[in-house]
């Protein structure tokens, strides 16, 4: 796990140094540079495999005509090295990075299809005069890029703050990205909140030609939905075996590792399967975070820890941590809420480990969220409700609904024949259509923002030759490409790397993901009265994790905006989202802020509090990244009172 940076099309040694310094937190163990007439590469190293100086980057081949900077881990690198060694390639280190160089020599840009792991890398081929960048299949590791000088030159980096070190990068708000953030809580589709700065999408690579100053982007991996047909016991066994194999593969490390444990089925499964390995260091180190809220999971995590005799560590996140909130935003490079749990559990883990396995991905693979029930039953429900009668009736009912949840249910039923709208309502969309006019100011209303239907249609209509093309599978696939990648994994990467901790995700081995999507719907079903479709995963782990885990309610690393609003969030919103500040931006209406600040706190206003929190996060981000002098991006004000 590291930080990578690069310039393609021109040479600027001072710039690449500043870019590298911007992500020093990602790699405290070493730093390195390579510079040619048209290319600069920078690297910050977090040593995990081959801790010696031989793992120093940028790294090159024997002829010094191919150079690489790499972030992540290649879990099958030993198999690749053995194969390449038999073909005559010679290695000077024990690192996984060197395997990529020689694989590229052998197979060119197609080498990326052979890699199993979490990665983002850039290769400079001085003979072909190209720079080749790629990102792993599920997007666990980040990679951003931008073009400057009228699109002729390229910058790329693990984090956006590195790209912003270039004076030619304009710091402007991408209003369509803001539109996505305010409504979905994250920005998807390769966009960021900066106009002209992009994410390289998962499973994609980009080739920049130094001679022609042109580039092309290609997809090297696509999640295919190819259903198989076997008895249920077959899938139960394969889940258990496949997850165990993925965990074992991801234990490769020359530094101590542990597990982020919530007490839920996903992280408990990882601890349970790890405990069966005789060749790993024990006791397993586990880490848990609590929020002092009614659904705190520390007790459950401790019960799982006691069952397996782990070396367990806990930390509480108090509501006054909001005073450090700007620091979280600085690490994210984007406004984001609900991030302090990952920040503090990583800080706790860093005291004793450098690598942590997490349960991320289990819900997306096995339908673990309540909303998945609505995706599953959408086609049946729509067949029962005539559109001509249902839309006007349920629309009218939504206008008189007494609670947020009832209103959302009525809107869902009113739009049950519209796949894109059904998805946004269940997802859930944060801002109702009838509230958006009250929320948005003239700057947003006149921006020509993309319609949600146009945003989502490419995902919900993505079908390959062998796809099981029903709505349920398409929505689950979309969440893998958007919510999982652009929210959960992005949060986990930035918050863990803020403390130089590598977070690994056994559920997201791309072969295991493809297997999970091959399971027929009848085995990923929602039983009557249940809110989760993870019945098959529970059966696979029966007898391995404690029985209480199967019965507990889904929580995750979440914080309720309502409880935070009652504590300190309300005052911070009042101080930061002043009438003057809101109207100065011209993007939102202060009347919306005033309306909900003046109401008595109510759990029924959950989504409205989330919207206010998002507005506050955007204001802090804007002051930090857009308003401030460019040099201040590296040393921003970290106290929340500084943004009032």
C-alpha positions in Angstrom: 0.0 0.0 0.0 1.5 3.3 -1.1 0.9 6.6 -2.8 1.7 7.0 -6.5 2.0 10.2 -8.6 3.0 11.0 -12.1 3.4 13.5 -14.9 3.2 12.5 -18.6 4.0 14.9 -21.5 6.5 17.2 -19.7 9.1 17.1 -17.0 8.9 19.1 -13.8 11.0 17.8 -10.9 9.8 20.3 -8.4 6.1 19.5 -9.2 6.6 15.8 -8.8 8.2 16.4 -5.4 5.3 18.5 -4.2 2.9 15.8 -5.5 4.8 13.2 -3.6 4.9 15.3 -0.4 1.1 15.7 -0.6 0.6 11.9 0.1 3.4 11.4 2.6 0.9 9.9 5.0 0.2 7.0 2.6 3.9 5.9 2.6 6.0 6.9 5.6 8.7 4.3 5.1 10.3 5.5 1.9 10.0 7.9 -1.1 11.4 7.9 -4.6 11.4 9.7 -7.9 12.2 9.0 -11.6 12.4 11.7 -14.2 12.8 11.6 -17.9 12.4 14.4 -20.5 8.7 13.7 -20.8 7.8 11.8 -17.7 8.1 12.1 -14.0 7.1 9.4 -11.5 6.8 9.7 -7.7 6.2 7.1 -5.0 5.6 7.0 -1.2 6.2 3.6 0.2 4.4 1.7 3.0 6.5 -1.4 3.3 4.5 -4.6 3.5 6.2 -7.2 1.2 10.0 -7.3 1.0 10.8 -4.7 3.6 14.4 -4.3 2.2 15.7 -1.5 0.0 15.3 -3.8 -2.9 11.5 -2.9 -2.8 12.3 0.8 -3.4 10.2 2.5 -6.1 10.0 3.7 -8.8 11.3 0.3 -9.9 12.7 -0.7 -13.3 13.6 -3.7 -15.4 17.2 -4.8 -16.1 17.4 -2.6 -19.2 16.0 0.4 -17.3 13.6 1.1 -20.2 10.4 0.2 -18.2 9.6 1.9 -15.0 6.7 1.4 -12.5 5.1 3.0 -9.5 2.7 0.7 -7.8 0.1 0.9 -4.9 -1.5 -2.2 -3.5 -0.8 -5.9 -3.3 -0.7 -8.7 -5.9 -1.8 -11.8 -4.1 -0.8 -14.2 -6.9 2.7 -12.7 -7.4 4.6 -15.8 -6.4 2.8 -17.9 -9.0 3.5 -15.2 -11.6 7.2 -15.0 -10.6 7.6 -18.7 -10.9 6.1 -18.7 -14.4 8.1 -15.7 -15.5 11.3 -17.2 -14.0 10.8 -20.3 -16.2 10.6 -18.1 -19.2 14.0 -16.5 -18.4 13.1 -13.4 -16.5 15.4 -12.6 -13.6 14.3 -10.9 -10.4 16.3 -8.8 -8.0 13.8 -8.5 -5.2 11.1 -10.4 -3.4 8.4 -7.8 -4.0 5.2 -8.2 -5.9 5.9 -5.0 -7.8 8.7 -6.5 -9.8 6.4 -9.3 -11.0 4.2 -6.7 -12.8 7.2 -5.3 -14.7 8.2 -8.6 -16.1 4.7 -9.6 -16.8 4.3 -6.4 -18.8 7.5 -7.3 -20.7 5.9 -10.6 -21.6 2.3 -9.6 -22.3 2.1 -5.8 -22.7 -0.9 -3.9 -21.4 -2.8 -7.2 -21.3 -0.8 -8.1 -18.2 -3.4 -6.5 -16.0 -5.9 -9.3 -16.8 -3.5 -11.8 -15.0 -3.4 -9.9 -11.7 -5.3 -10.9 -8.6 -5.2 -8.3 -5.9 -5.9 -4.7 -5.0 -3.8 -2.3 -7.1 -3.3 1.0 -9.0 -0.1 1.4 -10.9 1.6 3.3 -13.7 4.2 1.9 -16.2 6.4 4.1 -18.3 7.7 2.3 -21.4 10.5 4.5 -22.7 10.8 2.4 -26.0 7.1 2.7 -26.9 6.9 6.2 -25.5 3.7 5.4 -23.5 2.5 5.7 -20.0 0.1 3.0 -19.0 -2.1 3.3 -15.8 -4.5 0.7 -14.4 -6.8 0.1 -11.5 -7.9 -3.1 -9.9 -11.2 -4.9 -10.9 -13.3 -3.7 -8.0 -11.7 -0.3 -7.4 -10.2 -1.0 -4.0 -7.2 1.2 -4.7 -7.8 4.8 -5.9 -6.4 6.4 -9.1 -7.2 9.9 -10.3 -6.1 11.8 -13.4 -6.4 15.1 -15.1 -5.3 16.8 -18.4 -3.7 20.2 -18.5 -2.3 22.5 -21.2 -5.4 22.2 -23.4 -5.6 18.5 -22.8 -2.1 17.7 -24.1 -0.4 16.7 -20.8 -1.6 14.3 -18.1 -1.2 14.2 -14.3 -2.2 11.2 -12.2 -2.2 10.4 -8.5 -3.6 8.3 -5.7 -5.2 11.3 -4.2 -6.5 14.5 -5.7 -4.5 16.8 -3.5 -1.4 15.7 -5.4 -2.9 16.8 -8.7 -3.8 20.1 -7.2 -0.1 20.9 -6.7 0.0 21.8 -10.4 -0.7 25.5 -11.0 -2.3 24.7 -14.4 -5.1 22.6 -12.7 -8.1 24.9 -12.3 -9.9 24.5 -9.0 -13.5 24.7 -9.9 -16.6 22.9 -8.6 -18.2 20.2 -10.7 -21.8 21.0 -10.2 -23.0 17.7 -11.6 -20.8 16.0 -9.1 -22.3 18.1 -6.3 -25.7 17.2 -7.6 -24.8 13.5 -7.2 -23.3 14.0 -3.8 -26.3 15.9 -2.4 -28.7 13.3 -3.6 -26.8 10.0 -3.3 -24.2 10.9 -0.7 -21.4 10.0 -3.0 -20.2 10.8 -6.6 -20.1 8.0 -9.1 -19.4 7.5 -12.8 -15.8 8.5 -12.8 -16.6 12.1 -11.8 -15.2 14.0 -8.8 -16.2 17.3 -7.2 -13.5 19.0 -9.1 -14.2 19.9 -12.7 -11.7 18.3 -15.0 -10.3 15.8 -12.4 -11.5 12.2 -12.8 -11.4 8.8 -11.2 -10.1 5.9 -13.4 -13.0 3.5 -13.1 -12.5 0.0 -11.6 -11.4 -2.6 -14.2 -10.1 0.1 -16.5 -6.8 1.2 -17.9 -5.6 4.3 -19.7 -2.7 4.5 -22.2 -1.2 7.9 -22.9 1.0 8.3 -26.0 3.8 10.8 -25.3 4.5 11.4 -29.1 0.9 12.1 -30.1 -0.2 13.6 -26.8 -3.4 11.5 -27.1 -4.9 8.9 -24.8 -7.3 6.0 -24.8 -9.3 4.4 -22.0 -10.3 0.8 -22.1 -12.1 -1.7 -19.9 -10.2 -4.9 -19.2 -12.7 -6.5 -16.8 -16.5 -6.6 -16.5 -18.6 -8.3 -13.9 -20.5 -10.9 -15.9 -23.7 -12.4 -14.5 -23.6 -15.9 -15.8 -26.1 -18.0 -13.7 -25.2 -21.6 -12.9 -27.6 -24.4 -11.8 -26.6 -26.6 -8.9 -28.1 -27.8 -5.6 -28.1 -25.3 -2.7 -25.5 -27.4 -0.8 -23.0 -26.8 -3.7 -23.2 -23.1 -3.3 -23.0 -23.3 0.5 -19.8 -25.3 0.2 -18.3 -23.1 -2.5 -19.0 -19.9 -0.4 -17.2 -21.4 2.5 -14.3 -22.7 0.5 -14.0 -19.6 -1.7 -14.0 -17.2 1.1 -11.5 -19.2 3.1 -9.2 -19.3 0.0 -9.5 -15.6 -0.5 -8.6 -14.9 3.2 -5.6 -17.2 3.0 -4.4 -15.5 -0.1 -4.8 -12.1 1.4 -2.7 -13.0 4.5 0.5 -12.6 2.5 2.5 -9.9 4.4 5.9 -9.3 6.0 4.3 -7.1 8.7 1.7 -7.8 11.4 -2.0 -7.9 10.4 -5.4 -8.0 12.1 -9.1 -7.8 11.4 -11.7 -4.9 11.7 -14.5 -6.7 13.7 -18.0 -5.4 14.0 -19.6 -8.6 15.3 -21.7 -8.9 12.1 -21.7 -12.0 9.8 -19.1 -10.6 7.4 -16.3 -9.7 9.7 -17.1 -12.6 12.1 -16.8 -15.0 9.1 -13.3 -13.7 8.4 -12.2 -14.2 12.0 -13.8 -17.6 12.2 -12.1 -18.9 9.0 -8.8 -17.4 10.0 -8.9 -19.1 13.3 -8.9 -22.5 11.5 -5.5 -21.8 9.9 -2.7 -23.4 11.8 0.1 -21.5 10.2 -0.7 -18.0 11.2 0.3 -16.0 14.2 -2.2 -16.2 17.1 -4.1 -14.8 18.8 -5.6 -13.0 15.9 -5.7 -9.2 16.5 -9.1 -7.7 16.2 -10.3 -4.1 16.4 -13.8 -2.6 17.1 -15.3 0.8 17.2 -18.3 2.1 19.1 -20.4 5.2 18.9 -22.3 5.4 22.2 -25.6 5.0 20.3 -28.5 2.6 20.9 -27.2 0.2 18.2 -23.6 0.1 19.3 -21.9 -3.1 18.2 -19.0 -3.2 20.6 -20.7 -5.8 22.8 -21.3 -8.1 19.8 -17.7 -7.7 18.6 -16.5 -8.6 22.1 -18.6 -11.8 22.1 -17.1 -12.9 18.8 -13.7 -12.1 20.1 -14.2 -14.2 23.2 -15.4 -17.1 21.1 -12.2 -17.2 19.1 -9.8 -15.9 21.8 -8.6 -12.9 19.8 -6.3 -10.1 21.0 -9.2 -7.6 21.0 -8.9 -3.8 21.0 -11.8 -1.2 21.3 -12.3 2.5 20.8 -15.3 4.8 21.4 -16.1 7.6 18.9 -17.7 10.4 20.8 -19.9 13.1 19.1 -17.4 15.8 19.9 -15.0 14.3 17.3 -16.7 16.7 14.9 -14.2 19.3 16.1 -11.7 17.4 14.0 -14.0 17.0 11.1 -12.0 19.1 8.6 -9.1 16.7 9.0 -11.3 13.9 7.8 -12.4 15.9 4.7 -8.8 16.8 3.9 -7.9 13.1 3.8 -11.0 12.4 1.6 -10.4 15.3 -0.8 -14.2 15.4 -1.1 -17.0 16.3 1.3 -18.1 13.1 3.1 -20.0 12.3 6.3 -20.0 9.1 8.4 -16.2 8.7 8.2 -14.9 9.1 11.7 -15.4 5.4 12.7 -13.1 4.2 9.9 -10.6 7.0 10.9 -10.5 6.0 14.5 -10.5 2.2 14.1 -7.5 2.6 11.7 -5.8 4.8 14.2 -6.3 2.2 16.9 -5.1 -0.6 14.6 -1.9 1.2 13.7 -0.6 0.8 17.2 0.0 -2.9 16.6 -0.6 -3.8 12.9 0.0 -2.4 9.4 -2.6 -4.5 7.5 -6.2 -5.1 8.5 -8.8 -7.4 6.8 -12.3 -6.0 6.6 -15.8 -7.5 5.9 -16.6 -4.9 3.2 -18.4 -6.4 0.2 -20.4 -9.1 1.9 -23.6 -7.1 1.8 -23.2 -6.2 -1.9 -22.5 -9.8 -2.9 -25.2 -11.5 -0.8 -27.9 -8.8 -0.6 -27.4 -7.7 3.0 -29.2 -4.3 2.9 -32.9 -3.7 3.5 -33.3 -2.0 0.2 -32.2 -5.2 -1.6 -35.6 -6.7 -0.6 -37.3 -4.0 -2.7 -35.1 -4.7 -5.6 -35.8 -8.4 -5.3 -39.6 -8.0 -5.2 -39.8 -5.0 -7.6 -41.0 -7.0 -10.7 -43.7 -8.8 -8.6 -44.9 -5.6 -7.0 -45.1 -3.7 -10.3 -47.2 -6.6 -11.8 -49.7 -6.2 -9.0 -50.2 -2.4 -9.3 -51.7 -0.9 -12.5 -49.6 2.1 -13.4 -52.7 4.2 -14.4 -54.2 3.8 -10.9 -51.1 3.3 -8.7 -49.2 6.4 -9.7 -51.9 9.0 -8.9 -53.1 7.2 -5.8 -49.7 6.6 -4.1 -48.5 10.1 -5.2 -51.4 11.6 -3.4 -50.8 9.4 -0.3 -47.1 10.5 -0.2 -48.1 14.1 0.2 -50.1 13.4 3.4 -47.7 10.8 4.8 -46.9 11.5 8.5 -43.4 10.0 8.5 -40.3 10.0 6.2 -40.4 6.2 5.9 -44.1 6.2 5.0 -43.6 9.0 2.5 -40.7 7.1 0.9 -42.8 3.9 0.7 -45.6 5.8 -1.1 -43.3 7.4 -3.5 -41.7 4.0 -4.2 -45.1 2.4 -5.0 -46.1 5.5 -7.1 -43.0 4.9 -9.3 -42.9 1.1 -9.2 -43.0 0.9 -13.1 -40.0 3.2 -13.5 -36.8 1.2 -12.8 -34.5 4.2 -12.4 -36.8 6.1 -10.0 -37.5 2.9 -8.1 -33.7 2.5 -7.6 -33.2 6.0 -6.4 -36.0 5.9 -3.9 -34.9 2.6 -2.4 -31.1 3.5 -2.6 -32.1 5.8 -0.9 -32.3 9.2 -2.5 -31.6 11.8 0.2 -33.6 14.7 -1.2 -37.2 14.2 -2.3 -38.2 15.9 -5.6 -40.6 18.2 -3.9 -37.8 19.4 -1.5 -35.1 19.8 -4.2 -36.6 23.2 -5.4 -36.5 24.4 -1.8 -32.9 23.2 -1.4 -31.2 24.3 -4.6 -30.3 27.9 -5.2 -30.1 29.6 -8.6 -26.5 28.4 -9.3 -27.7 24.7 -9.2 -31.1 25.3 -10.9 -29.4 26.9 -13.9 -26.5 24.5 -14.2 -28.2 22.0 -16.6 -27.7 19.1 -14.2 -28.0 15.6 -15.4 -31.3 13.9 -14.9 -31.2 10.9 -12.5 -32.7 8.7 -15.2 -29.8 9.4 -17.5 -27.3 8.8 -14.7 -28.6 5.4 -13.9 -29.9 4.0 -17.2 -26.4 3.0 -18.4 -25.9 0.8 -15.3 -29.4 -0.7 -15.2 -29.3 -1.6 -18.9 -25.8 -3.1 -18.9 -26.3 -6.6 -20.3 -23.8 -9.0 -21.7 -24.6 -12.0 -23.8 -25.1 -14.4 -20.9 -26.5 -11.9 -18.4 -29.4 -12.8 -16.2 -31.0 -9.5 -17.0 -33.6 -9.2 -14.3 -33.9 -6.0 -12.3 -32.6 -7.6 -9.0 -29.2 -8.6 -10.5 -28.8 -5.4 -12.4 -29.3 -3.3 -9.2 -26.8 -5.5 -7.2 -24.3 -5.2 -10.1 -24.8 -1.4 -10.1 -24.1 -1.1 -6.4 -20.9 -3.0 -6.9 -19.9 -0.4 -9.5 -21.1 2.7 -7.6 -22.0 2.6 -3.9 -19.4 0.0 -3.0 -16.6 1.6 -5.1 -17.4 5.3 -4.8 -18.5 5.4 -1.2 -17.5 2.5 1.0 -14.1 1.6 -0.6 -13.2 5.2 -1.0 -13.9 5.9 2.6 -12.0 2.9 3.8 -8.9 3.6 1.7 -8.6 7.3 2.7 -9.4 6.8 6.4 -7.1 3.7 6.8 -4.3 5.3 4.8 -4.5 8.5 6.9 -2.7 6.2 9.4 -0.7 4.2 6.9 -2.8 1.1 7.4 -3.6 -1.2 4.5 -7.2 -2.4 4.4 -7.9 -5.6 2.6 -11.2 -7.0 1.4 -11.4 -10.9 1.2 -15.1 -10.7 0.0 -13.9 -8.7 -3.1 -11.5 -11.2 -4.7 -12.8 -10.7 -8.3 -13.2 -14.5 -8.9 -15.2 -14.8 -5.7 -17.4 -11.9 -6.8 -18.1 -13.6 -10.1 -19.0 -16.8 -8.3 -21.4 -14.9 -6.0 -23.2 -13.4 -9.0 -23.5 -16.9 -10.6 -25.7 -18.1 -7.8 -29.4 -18.3 -8.9 -31.8 -15.8 -7.4 -33.8 -18.6 -5.7 -30.8 -19.0 -3.3 -30.3 -15.3 -2.8 -33.9 -14.8 -1.8 -35.6 -12.8 0.9 -37.7 -15.0 3.2 -40.9 -13.6 4.5 -40.3 -11.1 7.3 -36.5 -10.9 6.8 -34.6 -7.7 5.9 -31.5 -9.6 4.5 -30.9 -12.0 1.6 -27.7 -13.4 3.2 -29.4 -16.7 4.1 -26.9 -18.6 1.9 -23.9 -17.0 3.6 -25.3 -17.8 7.0 -25.7 -21.4 6.0 -22.1 -21.5 4.8 -20.9 -20.2 8.2 -23.3 -22.3 10.3 -21.3 -24.0 13.0 -18.3 -21.7 12.5 -19.6 -18.4 13.9 -21.7 -18.0 17.0 -25.5 -18.4 16.4 -26.3 -15.0 17.8 -24.5 -13.4 14.8 -27.1 -14.8 12.4 -29.9 -13.1 14.4 -28.5 -9.7 15.0 -29.7 -6.7 13.1 -27.6 -5.1 10.3 -25.7 -2.0 11.6 -22.2 -1.5 10.2 -19.9 1.4 10.8 -22.6 4.0 10.7 -23.6 7.1 12.7 -27.1 8.4 12.8 -27.4 12.0 11.7 -30.2 12.4 14.2 -28.2 11.5 17.2 -25.3 13.7 16.1 -27.7 16.5 15.3 -29.0 16.4 18.9 -25.4 16.6 20.2 -22.9 18.9 18.5 -23.8 18.8 14.8 -26.7 21.3 15.1 -24.4 24.0 16.5 -21.7 23.5 13.9 -24.3 23.7 11.1 -25.6 27.0 12.6 -22.1 28.4 12.8 -20.9 27.3 9.3 -24.0 27.5 7.2 -24.8 31.1 8.0 -27.2 33.1 5.7 -24.2 35.0 4.4 -22.2 31.9 3.6 -25.0 30.1 1.9 -26.0 33.0 -0.3 -22.3 33.8 -1.1 -22.0 30.4 -2.9 -25.4 30.8 -4.6 -25.8 27.0 -4.8 -28.3 26.4 -2.0 -31.2 28.2 -0.4 -30.8 29.3 3.2 -34.5 28.9 3.7 -34.0 25.1 3.6 -31.3 25.4 6.3 -33.5 27.6 8.5 -36.5 25.5 8.1 -35.0 22.4 9.7 -32.7 24.1 12.1 -35.7 25.7 13.7 -37.7 22.5 14.0 -37.7 20.4 17.2 -35.2 17.6 16.6 -36.9 14.5 15.4 -35.7 11.1 14.3 -38.3 11.5 11.5 -36.0 14.1 9.9 -33.1 11.7 9.4 -32.7 12.5 5.7 -33.0 16.2 6.2 -30.3 16.2 8.8 -28.1 14.2 6.5 -28.7 16.9 3.8 -27.7 19.7 6.2 -24.6 17.7 7.2 -23.7 17.3 3.5 -24.1 21.1 3.0 -21.8 21.8 5.9 -19.3 19.3 4.6 -19.4 21.0 1.2 -18.8 24.4 2.7 -15.8 23.2 4.7 -14.4 21.5 1.6 -15.0 24.6 -0.5 -13.1 26.8 1.9 -10.3 24.3 2.1 -9.8 23.4 -1.5 -11.3 26.2 -3.6 -11.1 29.4 -1.6 -7.7 28.9 0.1 -4.4 29.7 -1.5 -3.1 26.7 -3.3 -0.2 26.3 -0.9 -2.7 26.1 2.0 -4.0 22.8 0.6 -1.0 21.1 2.2 -1.5 22.8 5.5 -5.2 23.5 5.9 -6.9 24.6 9.1 -8.0 21.4 10.9 -10.3 22.8 13.6 -14.0 23.0 12.7 -14.3 26.4 14.5 -11.9 27.7 11.8 -14.6 27.3 9.2 -17.3 29.3 10.9 
